[in-house]
Amino acid sequence: MTTQSSQPSFRPAILVVEDDPNLRLGLQDNLQDEGFDVAVASNAQDAEGLLRARTFDLLILDVMLPGEDGYSLCRRLRAGGLQSMVMMLTARTLEDDIVRGFEAGAQDYLTKPYRLRELLARVRALVRRAGTAPPQVLGFASFTLDLVRRALARADGSIVELTRTEFDLLAFLVRHRDRALTRQEILDAVWGQDVVVDPRTVDNFVSNLKKKLGWTSTSGFTIHTIRGVGYRMEIDSVTKP
């Protein structure tokens, strides 16, 4: 099984919608190298499937897609309530085309061939505008999760000893609270690229994590098992990032 980067999944998330496989792979690799959490799609239908499953901070959207084009897709997504930033990529350079992109709901418009450094600079600017710089501390129930020090503290200040993987798993669950997470999503976010792991490994780690947290029915949080899917963390008292 091939998975994504081992960095925790609180990284800003980007969806690249590009039908050219070489450009799509190049964008994915370069954005991942910059530390972004990147998903890819080759057409509007695949992109919508990913958008239904999770939230992205930024869409990088090719205009000339097979089937529904980028203008139409962007306009329809905005009408449906999409809040993500959108950057359009296209070989069309006429002023009317650029205006059409902005009118469809894009925040930026970059023409091909583009310079990588410029694209990355624009991506970083849009992510900042989206307000997705990750918080340094997450509070939940009676715990404080310090992402810089990589420490989990109880309300009395004592430290809960976690392994690297347990810490990343907890951070992922807290960041994505109230959402059903498949075992595959968890593996992709926590275990790392090119790592072969049995999906049931997640179950063992969740069980150990609950024991270390001393979970009871009055703990102020719970990690629900969703049969056939994975897990969902619910928190009664939470300090939102």
N, C-alpha and C positions, 0 to 999 in steps of 0.2 A: 504494500500500500504506500502511495506517495502522498506526503502531506506538505503543508506550507511551512513558513518560518517558525522557529521556536520562540520568537519574541511574543509577549503577551498581546492579546487581541485588542487592547485599548488603543492601538495605533490608528490614526485616521484611515478610514476605509474608502477605497476608490474603485469604481466600476468602469472598466474600459470596454466600450462597445465599438468594435472595429472588425470588418469582414476580411481584411487582408491578414492572413495568418502570420506573415513575417513582421508586419508592423505591430500586430497585436502582441506577439511574443516579445518583441523588442521593448514595447511600452511596459509590459508586465515586468520584465526583468529589470529595467532601469528604475521603475518606480519602487519595486521591492528593494533594490539596492539602496534607495533613499530612505527606507524604513517604513514605507506605507504598506497597509494590508490591501492587496489587490485581487480583484476578481475580474474575469473577462467573459465577454459574450460576443458572438459574431453577427447577431441580428436582433431586431426589436423584440421578437418573441422570447428569446433566451434571456435578454436583458430584463424583461418584465418578470420572468420567473425568479430571477435573483433578487429583484427589488421587492417581490412579495415575501421573500424569505428573510430579508435583513435590511438594515438601513445603511446607506452609504453617505459619506460626507461630500463626495464629489463624483460626478459622472463625466467621463471623457468620451464624447460622442461623435463618431464619424457621421458626416452628413449623408454620404452616398452608400447607404446600406442596401442589401438585397431586400425586396419586399417594401416594407414601410421605411421611408427615409428618415434621417435624423431630425429634420425640421418637424415633421408630423409627429414623431415619437415624443420629442421634447414638449411640443405644444399640448399633446394629450396627457402626458405625465403631469405637467403643471396644472392642467384642468382637474386632474385627479388628486391634487394636493401635494405633489412632490415638493419637498423643502430643500433637497440637496442642491449644492452648487453644480452648474453645468458648464463645461468647456466644450466647444465644438471644434472639430478638426475637419478641414476640407481643402481640396485643391481649388475650390472656387474662390476667386479673389475679387470679383466685382463688388462694388459698393452695395448694390441691391441684395446680393447674397449675404453679405455681412449683416446688413440691417435686418434681413429676414431671420437670421439666427438670433439676434437680440430680441426681436419681436416674438419669437417662439418661446423665449424664456431663458436663454443662455446668459451667463454672466461674462463669458469670455469667448473669443473666436480666434483660432490660430490657423493660419493657412499652411498647407503642405507645399514643398518640403519645409519642415520646421527645424530649428536648431535645438538640440537636446537641452542645452543649458537654459535657453529661453523658456522652453516648455516646463522644465522643472521649477524655474523661478515663478512662473505663472501658477503652477499647481500649488506651490507652497503659499502663495498669496491668497488663493481661493480657499485653501484649507484654513488659513488664519481667519479669513472673513467668516467662515462657517463656525468659528468659535470652538474648534475641536482639539485645541491643545489639551493633552491628557492631564487630569488632576494629579497631584502628587500624593494625596492622602484620600482614602476612601473610608467612610465610617459606615458600619452596619451593626444593628442591634447593639451589643455592649463591646464591640471590637473596633479597633482602628488598624487599617491596613496601609502601611507606609510603603509606597511603590519605589521610592528612592533608596531608602534604607533596606528595603525588602524585609520588613519586619511586621509581624502581626502581634498587636498588644491587646490585652484584656483591659477592662475599665480600671482595674487597680494598678495598671502599668506593667504587670508581669507579661513576659513574652511567651507566645506559643511557638514552639519549635516546629518549623515546617521544612520539608525538603524543597529543592528548587521547583520540582514539578508540582508539588502540592501547593506551593505559593502561587505559581502561574495559573493553576486550575482554579484556585479560590478567586484570584483577581478576575479571571475570565467570567466566572459565575456571577460575581458581584456586579461587574460592568454590564452584564447582559441579563440582569435580574428581570423577572416577570416574563421572560421569553423562553419558549420551548427550544432547547438546544439538542440537536442530534449528537450521538456519540461521534459521528464523523466530524462535525463542526468542532467539537471539543478536541479531538485528536489533532485536527489541522492547526488549531490555534496554540496548543500547549506542547505537543510532543516534538514537532520539528520536521524539517524537510528530509526526505529519503529515509525516514525511520519506519520500520515495519513493526506495528503494534496491533495486538488483538483488540478489537473494539471493546471487549469485555474488561480490558484493563482499566477502562474508565470507571467501571462499577467498583472495582477494588479501591481505586484512589478516592472516589467519593465516600465510600464507607470509612476508610481510614481518616479522611478529612473530618467527617462528622464526629468521629471518636475524639480526635485531637481538639475539636472545638467544644467538646462536652455537650453535644446537642441533646436537648430534651424538648418536649412539646411546649415548654414555656420560654424557650431561648430567644424568641423575637425574630427568628428566621427559620426557614426550612428549605431543604433541597428535595423537591419532589421527584420521584421516579415516574417517568412517563413511559408506560409499557410499549415496547416496540419502537420507541423513538430515542429517548435519552433522559434529560433532566431539565428542571426549571427551578430556579432559586427565587423564593419569595421572602421579602424582608418587611417586618412590621414597622420598624423604626430605622430610617436610613438617612444618612447625610448624602444628598445627591451631589455628583460632581458638577 
